[in-house]
Amino acid sequence: MDVNAAVAAAAAIAGVLTGVIAMLAFRWSEREQKRPTRTSLHTDPVLPPGVDTVLSVLRSSAVVLDEADAVVKASSAAYALGLVRGGKLAVEPMLQMARDTRRDGEIRQVELDLPRRGTGRGEALAVSARVAPLGSRLVLLLVEDLTEARRIEAVRRDFVANVSHELKTPVGALSLLSEAVMDASDDPEAVQRFAGRMQIEATRLTNLVQELIDLSRVQNDDPLEDAEPVRVDELVAEAIDRCRHAAGTKQITMAASIKGAEEPSAEGAGGRRAGAADLHVWGNRGQLAAALGNLVENAVNYSPARTRVGIAARRVGAPGGDMIEIAVTDQGIGISDKDKERIFERFYRVDPARSRATGGTGLGLAIVKHVVASHGGEVTVWSAEGQGSTFTLRLPEAGAARDRAEQVSARAERAGLDGEAGRSTTSPHTSPYETLPAPEVLP
């Protein structure tokens, strides 16, 4: 009996000890699983909820770094700027900022100039980098591209400086001439001579202010709000009329050639002639006339005496729809290759002395460029020194106006011309200027 009791007691004690040991082993195993190990320290970190979505909609380039400086997440813009290469942040100053922020938790910001990828000209990429902690283990880097903003600011500064200089010149001349008039009050001939110079400077100042207003208007306004089909022959006639006096003074011949669709001849004998009235562009008539007038005026001003200026217009096919080409050709001094890249800049002059003599402000071609661009077209230039220049405007054709013209022509043909043979088909809107043979358009 005593032996059996002793065995039972020993078995009970052994069972209790086994249970205690098993419980302790379970608790120890659970604790070890929760404890970070070296392996767990190097597993890929997980972004906090919602961060991935926020980074995908940011305009800034975004890069998330872990505690080993490895890239956890990077936006496509970051790769495009060359910030991330081979899974690492490639910009050392930004990497050092990330390490400092990870160490002390402070937000840092700096502006840097980075070399552009794929260019050997040393062009700098201006960026603003901002680093902030993201949780306890990650660092967020946001990079904003400031290149375009700096370019616009530089253009604004240059524009203000150029305007100040251009206004200062005629204003200073008027001040000096007024003093000369006062000093020569007893000399009528000198007063008349100085008054003439004052009138020239006042005209130059007026033209400059007007062209500044025109440039501001074409840059800020939408020309297509008041758009209408504009006949090309009327634009050409207006440009010729604007420069007729200056061309006549220099004995310059102005020739126009407008090649449109063929129309029935006035005699009704079945023959056909090239029609100019069916060429239309869609846009603001005033701006288009000013742009073409500037090109013709430049051609006359920069051409020697007894030469020829030609204006040729035609329809050309294009993938997105027919285009109207208007080319202005002169036999002037020409433009060098280095100047051709800058002639459409505001206040840029190929020959400043000649521009002063002709009253140029340096804004005419800038206005042409903005007008054509706002109408969905382009302006190109061919030029060779000593041979002349050809400026070509390419503008979308007014499709609706062309369709209407074709419908009217088709109805006229269906109605028959036998009863109309004795009547003139000349349009009341025909250009008052005789269509002269076109000059040879230089390549």
Order of alpha helices (4+ residues) and beta strands (2+ residues): alpha-alpha-alpha-beta-beta-alpha-beta-beta-alpha-beta-beta-beta-alpha-alpha-beta-alpha-beta-beta-beta-beta-alpha-beta-beta-alpha-alpha-alpha-beta-beta-alpha
